């Protein structure tokens, strides 16, 4: 509960700072709109040639596009503003100000700052998701909606864990810059994992499970997923969190501050 209060306080402070530059909100909305619009254009071109894409209808693909945008918005709001600078802080020995704060260092490093205007991506993503559901012509069940929400949260936790694990490699290799690699992996979640060939599909499902970002939540929403998928997601996200905690503690033991 204290961590949620701290997250809320950080969000409030970040929002006050960003409100001083309201033009950034307009710019963020424009970028997000263009991003979603380009996705709609791609889908419209694809579905003029076929009725389904790896078994996915147009409505389902639009719903997936919106769900992916929701995940991206949450991640861009709470996670990315922090970890994009992490490797440099480790390399320069400037992580001390985080380690000395009366809060868990893992929380402060990965969730200490926010970019509230990025929530515009979530709003537009939800709109696209609703449009996709309307296109499908069938309302999802309450269980489908709950499973979508749960798997969406699971996907965010797993993506956060992978991002922190990659960032933590800076403790062992301070010059490693893996942001581009992670961004490339993230984009694979924009489309159904069913369209990828093996072994990439296996990797995105079991090794680096970015399928939880959009594919699995939408599959649950449309009742095409295994009914035990939400439980599986909870188990996978718990394992991911445990791995992050262990790697983080091991990394801190290797950290050398600038004052030591």
PAVEX-639200 format. One record per residue (C-alpha): residue in three letters; x, y, z; chain. Coordinates in Angstrom, 1 decimal. Layout:
site vomi: ALA, u: X, v: Y, w: Z, lodren: A
...
This chain:
site vomi: UNK, u: 0.0, v: 0.0, w: 0.0, lodren: A
site vomi: UNK, u: 2.9, v: 2.4, w: 0.8, lodren: A
site vomi: UNK, u: 4.4, v: 1.8, w: -2.6, lodren: A
site vomi: UNK, u: 1.1, v: 2.6, w: -4.3, lodren: A
site vomi: UNK, u: 0.9, v: 5.8, w: -2.3, lodren: A
site vomi: UNK, u: 4.5, v: 6.6, w: -3.3, lodren: A
site vomi: UNK, u: 3.7, v: 5.9, w: -6.9, lodren: A
site vomi: UNK, u: 0.6, v: 8.2, w: -6.7, lodren: A
site vomi: UNK, u: 2.7, v: 10.9, w: -5.2, lodren: A
site vomi: UNK, u: 5.4, v: 10.6, w: -7.9, lodren: A
site vomi: UNK, u: 2.7, v: 10.7, w: -10.6, lodren: A
site vomi: UNK, u: 1.2, v: 13.8, w: -9.1, lodren: A
site vomi: UNK, u: 4.5, v: 15.6, w: -9.0, lodren: A
site vomi: UNK, u: 5.3, v: 14.6, w: -12.5, lodren: A
site vomi: UNK, u: 1.9, v: 15.8, w: -13.7, lodren: A
site vomi: UNK, u: 2.5, v: 19.2, w: -12.2, lodren: A
site vomi: UNK, u: 5.8, v: 19.5, w: -14.0, lodren: A
site vomi: UNK, u: 4.4, v: 18.4, w: -17.3, lodren: A
site vomi: UNK, u: 1.4, v: 20.8, w: -17.1, lodren: A
site vomi: UNK, u: 3.9, v: 23.6, w: -17.3, lodren: A
site vomi: UNK, u: 4.6, v: 22.4, w: -20.9, lodren: A
site vomi: UNK, u: 1.0, v: 21.7, w: -22.2, lodren: A
site vomi: UNK, u: 2.2, v: 21.8, w: -25.8, lodren: A
site vomi: UNK, u: 3.8, v: 18.5, w: -25.1, lodren: A
site vomi: UNK, u: 0.4, v: 16.9, w: -24.5, lodren: A
site vomi: UNK, u: -0.8, v: 18.1, w: -28.0, lodren: A
site vomi: UNK, u: 2.4, v: 16.7, w: -29.5, lodren: A
site vomi: UNK, u: 1.9, v: 13.4, w: -27.6, lodren: A
site vomi: UNK, u: -1.7, v: 13.1, w: -28.8, lodren: A
site vomi: UNK, u: -0.6, v: 13.8, w: -32.4, lodren: A
site vomi: UNK, u: 2.1, v: 11.2, w: -32.3, lodren: A
site vomi: UNK, u: -0.2, v: 8.6, w: -30.8, lodren: A
site vomi: UNK, u: -3.0, v: 9.4, w: -33.3, lodren: A
site vomi: UNK, u: -0.6, v: 9.0, w: -36.2, lodren: A
site vomi: UNK, u: 0.8, v: 5.8, w: -34.8, lodren: A
site vomi: UNK, u: -2.7, v: 4.2, w: -34.5, lodren: A
site vomi: UNK, u: -3.8, v: 5.6, w: -37.8, lodren: A
site vomi: UNK, u: -0.8, v: 4.0, w: -39.5, lodren: A
site vomi: UNK, u: -1.7, v: 0.7, w: -37.9, lodren: A
site vomi: UNK, u: -5.3, v: 1.0, w: -39.2, lodren: A
site vomi: UNK, u: -3.9, v: 1.7, w: -42.7, lodren: A
site vomi: UNK, u: -1.7, v: -1.4, w: -42.6, lodren: A
site vomi: UNK, u: -4.6, v: -3.6, w: -41.4, lodren: A
site vomi: UNK, u: -6.9, v: -2.2, w: -44.1, lodren: A
site vomi: UNK, u: -4.4, v: -3.0, w: -46.8, lodren: A
site vomi: UNK, u: -3.8, v: -6.5, w: -45.4, lodren: A
site vomi: UNK, u: -7.5, v: -7.3, w: -45.1, lodren: A
site vomi: UNK, u: -8.3, v: -6.2, w: -48.6, lodren: A
site vomi: UNK, u: -6.3, v: -9.2, w: -49.7, lodren: A
site vomi: UNK, u: -7.6, v: -11.8, w: -47.2, lodren: A
site vomi: UNK, u: -10.5, v: -12.4, w: -44.8, lodren: A
site vomi: UNK, u: -8.2, v: -13.5, w: -41.9, lodren: A
site vomi: UNK, u: -4.6, v: -13.1, w: -40.8, lodren: A
site vomi: UNK, u: -3.3, v: -16.3, w: -39.2, lodren: A
site vomi: UNK, u: -6.9, v: -17.0, w: -38.1, lodren: A
site vomi: UNK, u: -7.5, v: -13.4, w: -36.9, lodren: A
site vomi: UNK, u: -10.4, v: -11.4, w: -38.3, lodren: A
site vomi: UNK, u: -10.2, v: -7.6, w: -39.0, lodren: A
site vomi: UNK, u: -12.1, v: -6.8, w: -35.8, lodren: A
site vomi: UNK, u: -9.8, v: -9.0, w: -33.7, lodren: A
site vomi: UNK, u: -6.7, v: -7.4, w: -35.2, lodren: A
site vomi: UNK, u: -8.0, v: -3.9, w: -34.5, lodren: A
site vomi: UNK, u: -8.8, v: -5.0, w: -30.9, lodren: A
site vomi: UNK, u: -5.2, v: -6.3, w: -30.7, lodren: A
site vomi: UNK, u: -3.8, v: -3.0, w: -32.0, lodren: A
site vomi: UNK, u: -5.8, v: -1.1, w: -29.4, lodren: A
site vomi: UNK, u: -4.7, v: -3.4, w: -26.6, lodren: A
site vomi: UNK, u: -1.1, v: -3.1, w: -27.7, lodren: A
site vomi: UNK, u: -1.4, v: 0.7, w: -27.5, lodren: A
site vomi: UNK, u: -2.9, v: 0.5, w: -24.0, lodren: A
site vomi: UNK, u: 0.1, v: -1.6, w: -22.9, lodren: A
site vomi: UNK, u: 2.5, v: 0.8, w: -24.6, lodren: A
site vomi: UNK, u: 0.9, v: 3.8, w: -22.9, lodren: A
site vomi: UNK, u: 1.1, v: 2.3, w: -19.4, lodren: A
site vomi: UNK, u: 4.7, v: 1.3, w: -20.0, lodren: A
site vomi: UNK, u: 5.7, v: 4.7, w: -21.5, lodren: A
site vomi: UNK, u: 4.0, v: 6.4, w: -18.5, lodren: A
site vomi: UNK, u: 5.5, v: 4.5, w: -15.6, lodren: A
site vomi: UNK, u: 8.5, v: 2.4, w: -16.7, lodren: A
site vomi: UNK, u: 10.4, v: 3.9, w: -19.7, lodren: A
site vomi: UNK, u: 11.1, v: 7.3, w: -18.2, lodren: A
site vomi: UNK, u: 13.3, v: 5.6, w: -15.6, lodren: A
site vomi: UNK, u: 15.2, v: 2.7, w: -17.1, lodren: A
site vomi: UNK, u: 16.3, v: 4.6, w: -20.3, lodren: A
site vomi: UNK, u: 18.9, v: 6.4, w: -18.1, lodren: A
site vomi: UNK, u: 19.9, v: 3.4, w: -15.9, lodren: A
site vomi: UNK, u: 23.0, v: 2.2, w: -17.7, lodren: A
site vomi: UNK, u: 24.6, v: 5.6, w: -17.6, lodren: A
site vomi: UNK, u: 23.9, v: 6.0, w: -13.9, lodren: A
site vomi: UNK, u: 25.6, v: 2.6, w: -13.2, lodren: A
site vomi: UNK, u: 28.5, v: 3.4, w: -15.5, lodren: A
site vomi: UNK, u: 29.1, v: 6.8, w: -13.8, lodren: A
site vomi: UNK, u: 28.5, v: 5.5, w: -10.3, lodren: A
site vomi: UNK, u: 25.6, v: 7.8, w: -9.7, lodren: A
site vomi: UNK, u: 23.1, v: 5.4, w: -8.4, lodren: A
site vomi: UNK, u: 23.7, v: 6.4, w: -4.8, lodren: A
site vomi: UNK, u: 20.9, v: 8.9, w: -4.6, lodren: A
site vomi: UNK, u: 18.5, v: 6.1, w: -5.3, lodren: A
site vomi: UNK, u: 20.0, v: 3.5, w: -3.0, lodren: A
site vomi: UNK, u: 20.0, v: 6.0, w: 0.0, lodren: A
site vomi: UNK, u: 16.3, v: 6.7, w: -0.3, lodren: A
site vomi: UNK, u: 13.9, v: 5.1, w: 2.3, lodren: A
site vomi: UNK, u: 12.2, v: 3.0, w: -0.4, lodren: A
site vomi: UNK, u: 13.0, v: -0.2, w: -2.2, lodren: A
site vomi: UNK, u: 15.7, v: 0.6, w: -4.7, lodren: A
site vomi: UNK, u: 14.2, v: -1.6, w: -7.4, lodren: A
site vomi: UNK, u: 10.9, v: 0.4, w: -7.1, lodren: A
site vomi: UNK, u: 12.7, v: 3.8, w: -7.3, lodren: A
site vomi: UNK, u: 14.9, v: 2.8, w: -10.2, lodren: A
site vomi: UNK, u: 12.1, v: 1.4, w: -12.4, lodren: A
site vomi: UNK, u: 9.0, v: 3.4, w: -11.2, lodren: A
site vomi: UNK, u: 10.4, v: 6.5, w: -9.5, lodren: A
site vomi: UNK, u: 9.5, v: 8.9, w: -12.3, lodren: A
site vomi: UNK, u: 6.4, v: 9.2, w: -14.5, lodren: A
site vomi: UNK, u: 5.4, v: 10.7, w: -17.9, lodren: A
site vomi: UNK, u: 1.7, v: 11.4, w: -17.3, lodren: A
site vomi: UNK, u: 1.0, v: 12.7, w: -20.8, lodren: A
site vomi: UNK, u: 1.8, v: 9.3, w: -22.2, lodren: A
site vomi: UNK, u: -1.5, v: 8.1, w: -20.8, lodren: A
site vomi: UNK, u: -3.0, v: 9.7, w: -23.9, lodren: A
site vomi: UNK, u: -1.8, v: 6.5, w: -25.6, lodren: A
site vomi: UNK, u: -4.0, v: 4.5, w: -23.2, lodren: A
site vomi: UNK, u: -7.1, v: 6.5, w: -23.9, lodren: A
site vomi: UNK, u: -6.7, v: 6.2, w: -27.7, lodren: A
site vomi: UNK, u: -5.8, v: 2.6, w: -27.3, lodren: A
site vomi: UNK, u: -9.0, v: 1.9, w: -25.4, lodren: A
site vomi: UNK, u: -11.0, v: 3.7, w: -28.1, lodren: A
site vomi: UNK, u: -9.3, v: 1.5, w: -30.8, lodren: A
site vomi: UNK, u: -10.1, v: -1.6, w: -28.7, lodren: A
site vomi: UNK, u: -13.8, v: -0.6, w: -28.5, lodren: A
site vomi: UNK, u: -13.9, v: 0.0, w: -32.3, lodren: A
site vomi: UNK, u: -12.4, v: -3.5, w: -32.8, lodren: A
site vomi: UNK, u: -15.0, v: -5.1, w: -30.6, lodren: A
site vomi: UNK, u: -17.8, v: -3.2, w: -32.5, lodren: A
site vomi: UNK, u: -16.2, v: -4.5, w: -35.8, lodren: A
site vomi: UNK, u: -16.3, v: -8.0, w: -34.5, lodren: A
site vomi: UNK, u: -20.1, v: -7.7, w: -34.0, lodren: A
site vomi: UNK, u: -20.2, v: -9.7, w: -30.8, lodren: A
site vomi: UNK, u: -19.9, v: -8.4, w: -27.2, lodren: A
site vomi: UNK, u: -17.3, v: -10.2, w: -25.0, lodren: A
site vomi: UNK, u: -18.5, v: -11.9, w: -21.9, lodren: A
site vomi: UNK, u: -17.8, v: -10.6, w: -18.4, lodren: A
site vomi: UNK, u: -15.2, v: -13.3, w: -17.9, lodren: A
site vomi: UNK, u: -13.6, v: -12.4, w: -21.2, lodren: A
site vomi: UNK, u: -13.3, v: -8.7, w: -20.1, lodren: A
site vomi: UNK, u: -11.9, v: -9.7, w: -16.6, lodren: A
site vomi: UNK, u: -9.4, v: -12.1, w: -18.3, lodren: A
site vomi: UNK, u: -8.4, v: -9.3, w: -20.7, lodren: A
site vomi: UNK, u: -7.7, v: -6.9, w: -17.8, lodren: A
site vomi: UNK, u: -5.8, v: -9.6, w: -15.8, lodren: A
site vomi: UNK, u: -3.7, v: -10.6, w: -18.8, lodren: A
site vomi: UNK, u: -3.1, v: -7.0, w: -19.6, lodren: A
site vomi: UNK, u: -1.7, v: -6.5, w: -16.1, lodren: A
site vomi: UNK, u: 0.3, v: -9.7, w: -16.4, lodren: A
site vomi: UNK, u: 1.8, v: -8.5, w: -19.7, lodren: A
site vomi: UNK, u: 2.9, v: -5.2, w: -18.2, lodren: A
site vomi: UNK, u: 4.6, v: -7.0, w: -15.3, lodren: A
site vomi: UNK, u: 6.4, v: -9.4, w: -17.6, lodren: A
site vomi: UNK, u: 7.5, v: -6.6, w: -19.9, lodren: A
site vomi: UNK, u: 8.7, v: -4.6, w: -16.9, lodren: A
site vomi: UNK, u: 10.6, v: -7.7, w: -15.7, lodren: A
site vomi: UNK, u: 12.3, v: -8.2, w: -19.0, lodren: A
site vomi: UNK, u: 13.2, v: -4.5, w: -19.2, lodren: A
site vomi: UNK, u: 14.7, v: -4.5, w: -15.7, lodren: A
site vomi: UNK, u: 16.6, v: -7.7, w: -16.4, lodren: A
site vomi: UNK, u: 18.2, v: -6.2, w: -19.5, lodren: A
site vomi: UNK, u: 18.9, v: -2.9, w: -17.7, lodren: A
site vomi: UNK, u: 20.5, v: -4.9, w: -14.8, lodren: A
site vomi: UNK, u: 23.1, v: -6.3, w: -17.2, lodren: A
site vomi: UNK, u: 24.8, v: -2.8, w: -16.8, lodren: A
site vomi: UNK, u: 26.0, v: -4.1, w: -13.4, lodren: A
site vomi: UNK, u: 28.2, v: -6.6, w: -15.3, lodren: A
site vomi: UNK, u: 28.7, v: -4.8, w: -18.6, lodren: A
site vomi: UNK, u: 28.3, v: -1.0, w: -18.0, lodren: A
site vomi: UNK, u: 28.9, v: -0.2, w: -21.6, lodren: A
site vomi: UNK, u: 26.1, v: -2.4, w: -22.9, lodren: A
site vomi: UNK, u: 23.3, v: -0.4, w: -24.5, lodren: A
site vomi: UNK, u: 20.3, v: -2.7, w: -25.0, lodren: A
site vomi: UNK, u: 17.5, v: -0.1, w: -25.4, lodren: A
site vomi: UNK, u: 17.3, v: -0.6, w: -29.2, lodren: A
site vomi: UNK, u: 17.2, v: -4.4, w: -28.7, lodren: A
site vomi: UNK, u: 14.3, v: -4.1, w: -26.3, lodren: A
site vomi: UNK, u: 12.4, v: -1.6, w: -28.5, lodren: A
site vomi: UNK, u: 12.7, v: -4.1, w: -31.4, lodren: A
site vomi: UNK, u: 11.4, v: -6.9, w: -29.2, lodren: A
site vomi: UNK, u: 8.5, v: -4.7, w: -28.0, lodren: A
site vomi: UNK, u: 7.3, v: -4.1, w: -31.6, lodren: A
site vomi: UNK, u: 6.8, v: -7.9, w: -32.1, lodren: A
site vomi: UNK, u: 3.9, v: -7.6, w: -29.6, lodren: A
site vomi: UNK, u: 2.0, v: -5.3, w: -32.0, lodren: A
site vomi: UNK, u: 0.9, v: -8.3, w: -34.1, lodren: A
site vomi: UNK, u: -0.5, v: -11.7, w: -33.3, lodren: A
site vomi: UNK, u: 2.3, v: -14.2, w: -32.5, lodren: A
site vomi: UNK, u: 0.5, v: -16.6, w: -34.8, lodren: A
site vomi: UNK, u: 1.9, v: -14.8, w: -37.8, lodren: A
site vomi: UNK, u: 5.5, v: -15.5, w: -36.9, lodren: A
site vomi: UNK, u: 7.4, v: -18.6, w: -37.9, lodren: A
site vomi: UNK, u: 9.2, v: -20.9, w: -35.6, lodren: A
site vomi: UNK, u: 11.4, v: -20.5, w: -33.6, lodren: A
site vomi: UNK, u: 10.4, v: -16.8, w: -33.3, lodren: A
site vomi: UNK, u: 6.9, v: -17.7, w: -32.3, lodren: A
site vomi: UNK, u: 8.2, v: -20.0, w: -29.6, lodren: A
site vomi: UNK, u: 10.5, v: -17.3, w: -28.3, lodren: A
site vomi: UNK, u: 7.8, v: -14.7, w: -28.1, lodren: A
site vomi: UNK, u: 5.5, v: -17.2, w: -26.3, lodren: A
site vomi: UNK, u: 7.7, v: -19.0, w: -23.9, lodren: A
site vomi: UNK, u: 11.2, v: -17.4, w: -23.7, lodren: A
site vomi: UNK, u: 10.5, v: -13.7, w: -23.9, lodren: A
site vomi: UNK, u: 6.7, v: -13.8, w: -23.6, lodren: A
site vomi: UNK, u: 5.7, v: -10.6, w: -25.3, lodren: A
site vomi: UNK, u: 2.6, v: -12.5, w: -26.4, lodren: A
site vomi: UNK, u: 1.1, v: -11.4, w: -23.1, lodren: A
site vomi: UNK, u: 1.2, v: -7.7, w: -24.2, lodren: A
site vomi: UNK, u: -1.7, v: -8.1, w: -26.6, lodren: A
site vomi: UNK, u: -2.1, v: -11.5, w: -28.3, lodren: A
site vomi: UNK, u: -3.1, v: -13.4, w: -25.1, lodren: A
site vomi: UNK, u: -5.4, v: -10.7, w: -23.6, lodren: A
site vomi: UNK, u: -7.3, v: -10.4, w: -26.9, lodren: A
site vomi: UNK, u: -7.5, v: -14.1, w: -27.3, lodren: A
site vomi: UNK, u: -9.1, v: -14.3, w: -23.8, lodren: A
site vomi: UNK, u: -11.4, v: -11.4, w: -24.6, lodren: A
site vomi: UNK, u: -12.7, v: -13.2, w: -27.7, lodren: A
site vomi: UNK, u: -12.9, v: -16.6, w: -25.8, lodren: A
site vomi: UNK, u: -10.3, v: -18.1, w: -28.1, lodren: A
site vomi: UNK, u: -7.8, v: -18.7, w: -25.4, lodren: A
site vomi: UNK, u: -7.3, v: -21.6, w: -23.0, lodren: A
site vomi: UNK, u: -9.5, v: -21.0, w: -19.9, lodren: A
site vomi: UNK, u: -6.4, v: -21.6, w: -17.7, lodren: A
site vomi: UNK, u: -4.4, v: -18.9, w: -19.5, lodren: A
site vomi: UNK, u: -5.0, v: -16.2, w: -16.8, lodren: A
site vomi: UNK, u: -3.7, v: -18.6, w: -14.1, lodren: A
site vomi: UNK, u: -0.7, v: -19.4, w: -16.3, lodren: A
site vomi: UNK, u: -0.1, v: -15.7, w: -16.7, lodren: A
site vomi: UNK, u: -0.1, v: -15.2, w: -13.0, lodren: A
site vomi: UNK, u: 2.4, v: -18.0, w: -12.5, lodren: A
site vomi: UNK, u: 4.7, v: -16.6, w: -15.3, lodren: A
site vomi: UNK, u: 4.6, v: -13.1, w: -14.0, lodren: A
site vomi: UNK, u: 5.3, v: -14.3, w: -10.4, lodren: A
site vomi: UNK, u: 8.4, v: -16.2, w: -11.7, lodren: A
site vomi: UNK, u: 9.5, v: -13.1, w: -13.7, lodren: A
site vomi: UNK, u: 9.2, v: -10.9, w: -10.6, lodren: A
site vomi: UNK, u: 11.2, v: -13.4, w: -8.6, lodren: A
site vomi: UNK, u: 14.0, v: -13.6, w: -11.2, lodren: A
site vomi: UNK, u: 14.1, v: -9.8, w: -11.3, lodren: A
site vomi: UNK, u: 14.5, v: -9.6, w: -7.6, lodren: A
site vomi: UNK, u: 17.3, v: -12.1, w: -7.5, lodren: A
site vomi: UNK, u: 19.2, v: -10.5, w: -10.4, lodren: A
site vomi: UNK, u: 18.8, v: -7.0, w: -8.9, lodren: A
site vomi: UNK, u: 20.2, v: -8.0, w: -5.6, lodren: A
site vomi: UNK, u: 23.1, v: -9.8, w: -7.3, lodren: A
site vomi: UNK, u: 23.7, v: -6.7, w: -9.4, lodren: A
site vomi: UNK, u: 23.7, v: -4.3, w: -6.4, lodren: A
site vomi: UNK, u: 26.5, v: -6.4, w: -4.8, lodren: A
site vomi: UNK, u: 28.6, v: -5.5, w: -7.9, lodren: A
site vomi: UNK, u: 27.8, v: -1.9, w: -8.0, lodren: A
site vomi: UNK, u: 30.6, v: 0.6, w: -7.2, lodren: A
site vomi: UNK, u: 29.6, v: 4.2, w: -6.4, lodren: A
site vomi: UNK, u: 31.5, v: 7.3, w: -7.6, lodren: A
site vomi: UNK, u: 32.4, v: 8.1, w: -4.0, lodren: A
site vomi: UNK, u: 33.9, v: 4.7, w: -3.1, lodren: A
